[in-house]
Amino acid sequence: MRVAVIGAGAAGCFCSIELKRRLPEARVDVLEKGSRPLAKVAVTGGGRCNLTNSFEGISSLAEAYPRGDKLIRKVFRSFSPEDTVKWFEDEGVELVLQEDHCYFPASQDAMQIVSLLLQRMRQLGVNVLTGRKVDSIRELFGEYDSVVVAPGGLPKPEGYSIFDGLDLEIVPPVPSLFTFNLPGSPVRELMGTVVEDAVASLAGTKFRAEGPLLITHWGMSGPAILKLSSYAARHLSDSGYKSTLLVNWLGGAGEGNARDILRAIAEKNPLKQVVNFRPEPVPSRLWTYLVTKSKIKEDSRWAEIGPKGMNRLVDTLLNDTYEVRGQSRFKEEFVTCGGVSLRNIDYNTLECKSRPGLYFAGEVLDVDAITGGFNLQAAWSMGYRVAQSISEK
Ligand SMILES: Cc1cc2nc3c(=O)[nH]c(=O)nc-3n(C[C@H](O)[C@H](O)[C@H](O)COP(=O)(O)OP(=O)(O)OC[C@H]3O[C@@H](n4cnc5c(N)ncnc54)[C@H](O)[C@@H]3O)c2cc1C
């Protein structure tokens, strides 16, 4: 049995280990175009490697995987997030679970994960061939019985030429996980301000995400924005990254609730200046900005603003509006939305329907997630499932 794995990334390396464990006699060649295997894993999670998530607080898989949730549900039956935790712990990696439900190695060092995987590959006799860029998958079939395609996200349409002659459906790639540019918006003067629980949405759409929001010197970022960029990745690409962003600074509170909060502050502090007494979750600089944006003078007192001023404040707090014009990458921590369409593959085995012996794993497929360890989890699970499928065959 001869197996070629294209790409020494998270999915390819994990797959090669699980393959050799099941089929020690097989020749497993990992073909890597770069000079270093697992180069991307080495920089994941800011060099700390957020390798999975407890999935607590995730109400449906589609919330974590805007593309590919049904496939992920299937592969988790073979290798779940709990299996990932157990796999790495059994290999001697101590893991820590953060309050935000993300798992990291206790060493806080992605190189521990890289070294472990490379060591296991060496011990098991996986051949890692660096500097080996595959240009055509078809050509590998004479030499190998099975080919595992794991080259990661291919952000440019040209990257898909390796599939030439295979007649695969490709979903055009667009970026996901980016921050929003708000050129000209005075809110950028508040850069560094964080609101722990905000809701960001796009006007006129159903796209909506909740979580911490960070104001930056170019616009807005933080988990709420990154999540929203993931949910709306294709919509935003189609609109040329022009959209109207709505922010609810009170974590999804409704109008009645917001009004009650403001009324309570007003009743308690009628002669105090509005800018000096604010709803708890809103930082003071942001509050001053929102008060001004609501056309309330900085020296106005709570008793003076009247019902109209109150209405404007409620509206700004719940539907603060910004014009998005462009996107920026978040610390280069982006993934590709789109790729090889899931219609090409058998969900049970990850084998290509039209080409037996051809398997797919990782971000090359039209599967991607929000931040939080979900993307690596998808790579481990798919790599594992492909190894299982090949060995069962
Ligand atoms: C900076 C950054 C930080 C991230 N942090 C996290 C995180 O903390 N947690 C998380 O879950 N996700 C994170 N992600 C996303 C995650 O890293 C990817 O989703 C994951 O690595 C995908 O795994 P993969 O095996 O499909 O592809 P990759 O890990 O990208 O590996 C693909 C490999 O294939 C090689 N290759 C490509 N084309 C060819 C070819 N034609 N021939 C031969 N080799 C080829 C590439 O050089 C690469 O080594 C991060 C992404 C980035 C960019």
The ligand as an SDF file (V2000), in Angstrom:
LIG
                    3D

 53 58  0  0  0  0  0  0  0  0999 V2000
   -1.6230   32.8270   11.8520 C   0  0  0  0  0  0  0  0  0  0  0  0
   -2.6980   31.7890   12.0220 C   0  0  0  0  0  0  0  0  0  0  0  0
   -3.0400   31.3870   13.3020 C   0  0  0  0  0  0  0  0  0  0  0  0
   -4.0170   30.4150   13.4880 C   0  0  0  0  0  0  0  0  0  0  0  0
   -4.3240   30.0170   14.7610 N   0  0  0  0  0  0  0  0  0  0  0  0
   -5.2290   29.0290   14.9520 C   0  0  0  0  0  0  0  0  0  0  0  0
   -5.5070   28.5070   16.2550 C   0  0  0  0  0  0  0  0  0  0  0  0
   -4.8890   28.9060   17.2510 O   0  0  0  0  0  0  0  0  0  0  0  0
   -6.4590   27.5360   16.3670 N   0  0  0  0  0  0  0  0  0  0  0  0
   -7.1150   27.0150   15.2800 C   0  0  0  0  0  0  0  0  0  0  0  0
   -7.9490   26.1310   15.4430 O   0  0  0  0  0  0  0  0  0  0  0  0
   -6.8550   27.4610   14.0340 N   0  0  0  0  0  0  0  0  0  0  0  0
   -5.9220   28.4340   13.8410 C   0  0  0  0  0  0  0  0  0  0  0  0
   -5.6580   28.8660   12.5600 N   0  0  0  0  0  0  0  0  0  0  0  0
   -6.2530   28.1460   11.4310 C   0  0  0  0  0  0  0  0  0  0  0  0
   -5.5340   26.7860   11.2630 C   0  0  0  0  0  0  0  0  0  0  0  0
   -4.1400   26.9930   11.3770 O   0  0  0  0  0  0  0  0  0  0  0  0
   -5.8390   26.1420    9.9230 C   0  0  0  0  0  0  0  0  0  0  0  0
   -7.2200   26.0590    9.7460 O   0  0  0  0  0  0  0  0  0  0  0  0
   -5.2370   24.7310    9.8710 C   0  0  0  0  0  0  0  0  0  0  0  0
   -3.8270   24.7980    9.9790 O   0  0  0  0  0  0  0  0  0  0  0  0
   -5.6190   24.0260    8.5990 C   0  0  0  0  0  0  0  0  0  0  0  0
   -4.9530   22.7920    8.5600 O   0  0  0  0  0  0  0  0  0  0  0  0
   -4.6100   22.1150    7.1680 P   0  0  0  0  0  0  0  0  0  0  0  0
   -3.8310   20.8890    7.4800 O   0  0  0  0  0  0  0  0  0  0  0  0
   -5.8480   21.9780    6.3600 O   0  0  0  0  0  0  0  0  0  0  0  0
   -3.6800   23.1580    6.4070 O   0  0  0  0  0  0  0  0  0  0  0  0
   -2.2720   23.7770    6.8200 P   0  0  0  0  0  0  0  0  0  0  0  0
   -1.9920   23.5880    8.2550 O   0  0  0  0  0  0  0  0  0  0  0  0
   -2.2840   25.1400    6.2520 O   0  0  0  0  0  0  0  0  0  0  0  0
   -1.2150   22.8930    6.0260 O   0  0  0  0  0  0  0  0  0  0  0  0
   -1.2100   22.7490    4.6210 C   0  0  0  0  0  0  0  0  0  0  0  0
    0.2020   22.4100    4.1600 C   0  0  0  0  0  0  0  0  0  0  0  0
    0.1660   22.0440    2.7910 O   0  0  0  0  0  0  0  0  0  0  0  0
    1.2480   22.6310    2.1010 C   0  0  0  0  0  0  0  0  0  0  0  0
    0.9180   22.7250    0.6830 N   0  0  0  0  0  0  0  0  0  0  0  0
    0.0210   23.5750    0.1030 C   0  0  0  0  0  0  0  0  0  0  0  0
   -0.0510   23.3400   -1.2360 N   0  0  0  0  0  0  0  0  0  0  0  0
    0.8060   22.3410   -1.5100 C   0  0  0  0  0  0  0  0  0  0  0  0
    1.1810   21.6730   -2.7100 C   0  0  0  0  0  0  0  0  0  0  0  0
    0.6370   21.9860   -3.8960 N   0  0  0  0  0  0  0  0  0  0  0  0
    2.1020   20.6820   -2.6380 N   0  0  0  0  0  0  0  0  0  0  0  0
    2.6810   20.3390   -1.4300 C   0  0  0  0  0  0  0  0  0  0  0  0
    2.3590   20.9580   -0.2700 N   0  0  0  0  0  0  0  0  0  0  0  0
    1.4180   21.9380   -0.2980 C   0  0  0  0  0  0  0  0  0  0  0  0
    1.4290   23.9640    2.8090 C   0  0  0  0  0  0  0  0  0  0  0  0
    2.7410   24.4760    2.6020 O   0  0  0  0  0  0  0  0  0  0  0  0
    1.1550   23.5850    4.2680 C   0  0  0  0  0  0  0  0  0  0  0  0
    2.3150   23.1910    4.9520 O   0  0  0  0  0  0  0  0  0  0  0  0
   -4.6820   29.8610   12.3610 C   0  0  0  0  0  0  0  0  0  0  0  0
   -4.3540   30.2770   11.0660 C   0  0  0  0  0  0  0  0  0  0  0  0
   -3.3670   31.2340   10.8960 C   0  0  0  0  0  0  0  0  0  0  0  0
   -3.0290   31.6640    9.4910 C   0  0  0  0  0  0  0  0  0  0  0  0
  1  2  1  0
  2  3  1  0
  2 52  2  0
  3  4  2  0
  4  5  1  0
  4 50  1  0
  5  6  2  0
  6  7  1  0
  6 13  1  0
  7  8  2  0
  7  9  1  0
  9 10  1  0
 10 11  2  0
 10 12  1  0
 12 13  2  0
 13 14  1  0
 14 15  1  0
 14 50  1  0
 15 16  1  0
 16 17  1  0
 16 18  1  0
 18 19  1  0
 18 20  1  0
 20 21  1  0
 20 22  1  0
 22 23  1  0
 23 24  1  0
 24 25  2  0
 24 26  1  0
 24 27  1  0
 27 28  1  0
 28 29  2  0
 28 30  1  0
 28 31  1  0
 31 32  1  0
 32 33  1  0
 33 34  1  0
 33 48  1  0
 34 35  1  0
 35 36  1  0
 35 46  1  0
 36 37  1  0
 36 45  1  0
 37 38  2  0
 38 39  1  0
 39 40  1  0
 39 45  2  0
 40 41  1  0
 40 42  2  0
 42 43  1  0
 43 44  2  0
 44 45  1  0
 46 47  1  0
 46 48  1  0
 48 49  1  0
 50 51  2  0
 51 52  1  0
 52 53  1  0
M  END
$$$$
